[in-house]
Structure formats: structure tokens, C-alpha cells
Amino acid sequence: MLATARLWLWDHRHAPVENSSDPSLPPGESTAQGRFAPGFRAGAVPGSAVYTGPARDFEPFVRVFDWTAQDVREYDPATIAQAHAALREGTTTWVDVVGVHDVEFVRSVCEAFGVHPLTLEDIVHTGQRPKMEVYPEHTYIVMKMVRLGEHQNLLFEQLSLVVGKGFVLTFQEVGQDVFRGVRTRLRDSVGRVRDRAHDYFVYALMDAVVDGYVEAVSVIGEAVEQAELDLDKDDSERIDGLPQRLHDHKRELMGLRKVTAPLRDAVNAMLHEEGMLVAKRNLPFYRDLQDHLIQVIDSTEMYREMIANLINLHMALVGQRTNEEMRVLTVIATIFIPLTFIVGVYGMNFDNMPELHQPWAYPTLWFSMFGIAAGLLVYFKRRGML
């Protein structure tokens, strides 16, 4: 019975995590919410490869590019054997694996290329913090890709890079990556991507990921600036629901901050890590990549501050509008206080009230009440309360 309980606990600790962050998203898609928890399971044996991401139902596949400065070979889709056979002397091979939910498939790829078991564990644990780790056989880099969803929301996907001698392995969760431009440059021999070694190709992949960050920040920035204009114009239709939209943007910016700051540190480590073997002629590109990351981080901080200020401004405007309405209601209530007193006095039905029997009493009472109301209105108008 104790063994059964332990087995049940192990299965539930290591079961794939369902996509609960946004029910409107298709399977496998996730927003920033819930995507940055620790990328490991407490109590797991070191080196145990257990998938921890959202449940997926597609078959994993492999795409291979193998090139020199003169020619390029592409296999899409490719088998693991074809991917390993593509390794040739004097060429650079890119093996793109899509579908880390199939642990055995990922394990077979890693074993074919001599990837360390701890790296395999990090690849299938999809909540990893961006980082770089150097092993004797290879260098491991993990980061988050960001792309825009149907409703301009940010979708995050873990990307793992394994850089070895003459080859680069990439492991994606879904496969809707940001590398279309990189593939085009490989096919058409545009730029330096086919003329330089694998370290420049790694830069090209990372630069495409960082470009996704820049696009995401630009979209959020435009939304925040539009919100600022709406507040300035006091457009009630546009302002409706503004705090929730600003809160969503703030949450997305926090997600970007969590993936860009560690990646900046990883790039800095790559610039100073001998095991990465970045050629001196390619160091300026990595420094430029680091500079882009710093700009993204600065932009996220600026927009987060703008959002906080806009929320405070919105609350101040709502409070001001409420005060204006309360002031009008207060004026009305103040006018009716003496009128209510007069009506209350002459509504007590006492017999000994001589003025009630006078023929001029009723019109005099109305004249007095209208005079009091008019006098109070003039008074409040002069005081600026109306």
C-alpha cells in the first residue's frame, strides 16, 4: 500500500501541466501567466527527464539544414539518422527538433549527438530560466521565444540550443518560431550566415528571438500610449475597461522582464566564456545583441512606470468625477433641508397655528420656499459649487 501511494505521488508530481492560464487559447499555447515558475519538480532525481509543459497531441519532427559557404542541404522532415548523418567535416549542421513533449524522442536525439543528461532534463522542463551552461561536450543555452497571438497577446515558448562542434541543436515546444528570416538567409546565402562558423549562426538565432522581444514591446508601447491619449481626451467609450487592459499589459511586461534580464546575463557570460569559443570577429555582434536586450529591458521598465502612472491618473479622474457628482447632490440636498423644515413645521396639524387660517398664508409659504431655494442657488453659484 505504501508503494502504491508513492507511485501515485510520483505520477501526480510529474504529470504534464494543463494549459490553465487562458482557456481561450488552443492547446499548447500559454501567456506570460504561470509560465515562469521554477522549471523543475521538487524531489525529482537529478537528471530525470520528465516533461513539465502543457499537454500536446502532435507528433514531434526534425528539420535539418547542412551547409558550407558554397551550398546548403535541407531535409524537412528528417529522421534522427539523417540528422546525425548530415554531420560532415567542414560543414555546419542545424538540427531543429519540434515537440519536446515526447521525452523518448528528445532523448534519442540527445543520445545521437552526445548531449549531457542534465541538458536533456532542462530541455523537457519547459519552465527554465534563461541561462547558459558549458559542458565538456557542448554548450547549452535556453531562452524564451515571444510571438503575438490572435488578440495581440504575448505567447511564450521555451527554446533550447545545444551548440557542439560543427552543429547546433534547437528544441522547440510548438514550432511556430521566429526563424523564417534565418532560413531564408541560409537558402539564399544572404549576409554572413553561411560564410562564418556556428557561433555566428547562434547569434543569428538569438537575434531573431530578441527581435521578437522588440516587436512585443513596440505593440505594448503603442497600446499604452493610446491609453494615455484616451485619458487626455476623456473618451468615456475608450476608457471603459482601461484599468483591466493596463493591468494585462503590465503583466505581459513583467513576463518580458523575466525573460530578458537573465538572457542579458547569459549573453554577457557568452562574451567572457572561453568554452563558448566565440570568434573575435563575431564578438561585436554579441555585444550588439546585448545592447538590444538592454534597450528592451529599459523599455519594459519605462512602460511599466507609464502604466502605473496611467492607473493612478485614471483613479484620480474617477475620483474627481465622483466628487463633482457628489457636489451637485450635496447642493440639491442642502437646498431641500430648509424647505423640508418648513413643510415639516406646517405639517404638524396643531389647531393653535393662527397663520394657517389666513387667506395669504398658502401663497406666502410658496413664495418663501421659492425665495429660499433661489437664494441658495445664487449663493452656491457665486461660491463656484455649480
C-alpha positions in Angstrom: 0.0 0.0 0.0 2.9 2.4 0.8 4.5 1.6 -2.6 1.2 2.4 -4.3 0.9 5.7 -2.5 4.4 6.6 -3.5 3.7 5.7 -7.1 0.6 7.8 -7.1 2.5 10.8 -5.7 5.2 10.4 -8.3 2.7 10.3 -11.2 0.9 13.4 -10.0 4.1 15.3 -9.4 5.4 14.6 -12.9 2.1 14.7 -14.8 2.1 17.2 -17.7 0.7 20.6 -16.8 -2.5 21.6 -18.5 -2.9 25.0 -20.1 -4.9 26.7 -17.4 -3.6 30.2 -17.9 -6.1 31.1 -20.6 -8.9 28.8 -21.6 -9.4 30.6 -24.8 -6.0 29.6 -26.2 -5.6 26.4 -28.2 -3.8 23.5 -26.6 -0.1 24.2 -26.2 -0.4 28.0 -26.2 0.4 29.9 -23.0 0.6 33.5 -22.0 3.0 35.0 -19.5 0.9 34.0 -16.6 2.1 30.8 -14.9 5.0 30.3 -17.4 7.9 31.4 -15.2 7.6 29.1 -12.2 10.7 27.1 -11.4 11.5 24.7 -14.3 11.9 21.6 -12.1 9.9 19.4 -9.9 10.7 19.3 -6.2 12.0 15.9 -5.1 12.9 14.7 -8.6 16.1 12.7 -9.1 18.8 14.8 -10.8 18.9 14.1 -14.5 15.4 12.7 -14.7 13.8 13.7 -17.9 10.1 14.5 -17.2 8.1 16.8 -19.4 6.5 19.6 -17.4 4.8 21.7 -20.1 1.3 21.9 -21.4 -0.3 18.8 -22.9 0.2 18.4 -26.7 -1.1 15.9 -29.2 1.1 16.3 -32.3 3.9 14.0 -33.4 7.4 15.5 -33.0 9.5 16.0 -36.0 13.0 17.2 -37.1 14.2 19.7 -39.7 17.8 19.8 -40.8 20.0 22.3 -42.6 23.5 21.4 -43.5 25.7 24.0 -45.3 29.0 25.4 -46.4 29.8 28.7 -47.9 29.1 27.3 -51.3 26.0 25.1 -50.9 23.2 24.1 -48.5 21.2 21.0 -48.0 17.8 20.9 -46.4 15.8 18.0 -45.0 12.3 18.7 -44.0 11.1 16.5 -42.3 14.2 14.4 -41.5 14.8 11.3 -39.4 17.2 11.2 -36.5 19.6 9.1 -38.5 19.5 11.6 -41.4 20.2 14.4 -38.9 23.2 12.6 -37.5 24.5 11.6 -40.9 24.4 15.2 -42.0 27.4 15.9 -39.8 30.3 16.3 -42.2 33.7 17.7 -42.0 33.9 21.4 -42.8 30.1 21.9 -42.6 27.7 23.4 -40.1 24.5 21.5 -39.3 21.4 22.8 -37.8 19.0 20.2 -36.4 15.7 21.8 -35.4 13.6 19.5 -33.2 9.9 20.4 -32.7 8.0 18.7 -29.9 9.7 18.3 -26.6 6.6 16.7 -25.0 7.8 13.4 -26.4 10.6 12.7 -24.0 11.8 9.5 -25.6 12.0 11.2 -29.0 14.1 14.1 -27.5 16.2 11.5 -25.6 17.0 9.7 -28.8 18.1 12.9 -30.5 20.3 13.9 -27.5 21.9 10.4 -27.4 22.7 10.6 -31.1 24.6 13.9 -30.6 26.1 13.1 -27.2 24.1 15.6 -25.2 24.5 15.5 -21.4 21.6 14.0 -19.3 21.3 17.2 -17.3 20.8 19.1 -20.5 18.1 16.7 -21.6 16.4 17.3 -18.2 16.4 21.1 -18.8 15.1 20.7 -22.4 11.9 18.9 -21.4 11.4 21.1 -18.2 9.8 24.0 -20.0 9.8 26.5 -17.2 13.6 27.1 -17.3 15.1 30.5 -16.6 17.1 31.8 -19.5 20.7 30.8 -18.9 23.9 29.4 -20.4 25.7 26.3 -19.2 29.1 24.9 -20.5 29.7 21.2 -20.6 32.8 19.4 -21.9 30.8 18.1 -25.0 28.7 21.2 -25.8 27.3 24.5 -24.6 23.6 24.7 -23.6 21.6 27.9 -24.0 17.9 28.3 -23.0 15.7 31.3 -23.7 12.0 32.2 -24.3 10.6 32.9 -27.7 7.8 35.5 -27.8 5.2 36.0 -30.5 1.9 37.7 -30.8 -1.4 35.8 -30.5 -4.6 36.4 -32.3 -5.7 39.2 -29.9 -2.2 40.8 -29.8 -1.5 39.0 -26.5 2.0 37.6 -25.9 2.7 33.9 -26.2 5.8 32.5 -24.7 7.6 29.3 -25.8 10.8 27.8 -24.5 13.7 27.4 -26.9 16.8 25.3 -26.1 20.0 25.5 -28.0 22.8 22.9 -27.8 25.9 24.1 -29.5 28.5 21.4 -30.3 31.5 21.1 -32.7 30.0 21.8 -36.1 26.4 21.5 -35.1 23.6 23.4 -33.5 20.5 21.7 -32.0 17.4 23.7 -31.3 14.4 22.3 -29.4 11.0 24.0 -29.7 7.7 23.3 -27.9 5.3 24.1 -30.8 7.4 25.0 -33.8 5.8 28.4 -34.6 9.2 30.0 -34.3 10.7 33.3 -35.4 13.4 31.9 -37.6 11.8 32.3 -41.1 14.2 35.1 -41.9 17.2 32.9 -40.8 16.0 30.0 -43.0 15.7 32.4 -46.0 19.2 33.7 -45.4 20.5 30.2 -45.3 18.8 29.2 -48.5 19.7 32.3 -50.5 23.1 32.9 -48.9 22.2 36.3 -47.7 24.5 38.1 -45.3 27.2 36.3 -43.3 25.2 33.3 -42.0 26.8 30.8 -44.4 30.3 32.3 -44.5 31.0 32.1 -40.8 31.2 29.4 -38.2 28.4 28.1 -36.0 29.0 30.8 -33.4 27.7 33.4 -35.8 24.7 31.2 -36.6 23.9 31.0 -32.9 24.0 34.8 -32.8 21.5 34.9 -35.8 19.1 32.7 -34.0 19.3 34.7 -30.7 19.0 37.9 -32.7 15.7 36.7 -34.2 14.4 35.9 -30.7 15.4 39.3 -29.4 13.7 40.9 -32.4 10.5 39.2 -31.2 11.0 40.9 -27.9 11.4 44.3 -29.6 8.2 43.7 -31.6 6.3 42.7 -28.4 7.5 45.8 -26.5 6.5 48.0 -29.5 3.0 46.6 -29.6 2.5 47.1 -25.8 4.1 50.5 -26.0 1.6 51.6 -28.7 -1.3 50.4 -26.6 0.0 52.2 -23.5 0.5 55.5 -25.5 -3.0 55.1 -27.0 -4.4 54.7 -23.5 -2.6 57.9 -22.5 -4.3 59.7 -25.4 -7.7 58.3 -24.4 -7.3 59.6 -20.9 -6.2 63.1 -22.2 -9.3 63.2 -24.4 -11.5 61.8 -21.6 -13.1 59.4 -24.1 -15.6 57.5 -21.9 -16.1 54.7 -24.5 -12.4 54.1 -24.8 -11.7 54.5 -21.1 -14.3 51.8 -20.2 -12.3 48.7 -19.1 -9.0 50.7 -19.3 -7.7 49.5 -15.9 -8.0 45.9 -16.8 -6.3 46.4 -20.2 -3.4 48.3 -18.5 -3.1 45.5 -15.9 -2.9 42.9 -18.7 -0.1 44.9 -20.4 1.7 45.3 -17.1 1.6 41.5 -16.6 3.0 41.0 -20.1 5.8 43.4 -19.4 6.6 41.6 -16.2 6.8 38.4 -18.3 9.2 40.1 -20.8 11.3 41.4 -17.9 11.7 37.9 -16.5 12.9 36.5 -19.8 15.1 39.4 -21.0 17.1 40.2 -17.9 18.5 36.6 -17.4 19.2 36.4 -21.1 21.2 39.6 -20.9 23.3 38.0 -18.2 23.7 34.8 -20.4 24.9 36.8 -23.3 27.4 38.6 -21.1 28.6 35.2 -19.9 29.0 34.1 -23.6 31.2 37.1 -24.2 33.6 36.1 -21.4 33.2 32.3 -21.5 36.1 30.5 -23.3 34.1 27.3 -23.6 31.7 29.1 -26.0 34.5 29.6 -28.4 33.0 32.8 -29.9 35.4 34.0 -32.6 36.8 37.5 -32.0 35.4 38.8 -35.3 31.9 37.8 -34.1 32.2 39.4 -30.6 30.8 42.8 -31.9 27.6 41.0 -32.9 27.1 39.6 -29.5 27.8 43.0 -27.9 25.2 44.4 -30.2 22.8 41.7 -29.1 23.4 42.6 -25.5 22.8 46.2 -26.2 19.4 45.3 -27.8 18.5 43.4 -24.7 19.4 46.3 -22.5 17.2 48.6 -24.6 14.3 46.1 -24.4 14.7 46.0 -20.6 14.8 49.8 -20.3 11.6 50.0 -22.5 9.8 47.5 -20.3 10.7 49.4 -17.2 9.6 52.7 -18.8 6.2 51.3 -20.0 5.6 49.7 -16.6 6.1 53.1 -14.9 3.8 54.7 -17.5 1.2 52.1 -16.8 1.4 52.7 -13.1 1.1 56.5 -13.7 -1.9 56.0 -16.0 -3.7 53.8 -13.5 -3.1 56.5 -10.8 -4.3 59.2 -13.2 -7.4 57.2 -14.1 -8.2 56.7 -10.5 -7.7 60.4 -9.8 -10.0 61.3 -12.7 -12.7 58.8 -11.5 -12.4 60.3 -8.0 -12.7 63.8 -9.4 -15.7 62.9 -11.5 -17.3 61.3 -8.4 -16.6 64.4 -6.3 -18.2 66.6 -8.9 -21.4 64.4 -8.9 -21.3 64.4 -5.1 -21.0 68.2 -5.0 -24.2 68.5 -7.2 -26.0 66.1 -5.0 -24.9 68.0 -1.9 -26.1 71.3 -3.3 -29.5 69.7 -4.0 -29.7 68.2 -0.6 -28.7 71.5 1.0 -31.5 73.4 -0.8 -34.1 70.9 0.3 -33.1 71.0 4.0 -34.8 74.3 4.9 -37.7 73.5 2.6 -38.2 70.2 4.4 -38.0 72.0 7.7 -40.8 74.5 6.7 -43.0 71.7 5.3 -42.4 69.7 8.4 -43.4 72.6 10.7 -46.7 73.3 8.9 -47.5 69.7 8.5 -47.8 69.1 12.3 -51.6 69.7 12.2 -51.8 71.7 15.5 -55.0 73.7 16.0 -53.3 76.7 17.6 -51.4 77.9 14.4 -53.1 81.2 13.6 -51.3 81.8 10.2 -52.9 78.6 8.8 -56.3 80.4 8.8 -55.1 83.5 7.0 -56.0 83.8 3.3 -52.4 84.8 2.4 -50.7 82.0 4.3 -50.6 79.5 1.5 -49.1 81.7 -1.3 -46.8 83.3 1.2 -45.4 79.9 2.1 -44.8 79.0 -1.5 -43.2 82.4 -2.2 -40.9 81.9 0.8 -39.9 78.4 -0.2 -39.0 79.5 -3.8 -37.2 82.5 -2.4 -35.0 80.4 -0.1 -34.2 77.9 -3.0 -33.3 80.8 -5.4 -31.2 82.4 -2.8 -29.3 79.2 -2.1 -28.7 78.6 -5.8 -27.3 82.1 -6.2 -25.1 81.6 -3.2 -23.7 78.3 -4.4 -23.2 79.7 -7.9 -21.1 82.6 -6.5 -19.0 80.1 -4.5 -18.3 78.1 -7.6 -20.1 75.0 -6.5 -22.3 74.9 -9.5 
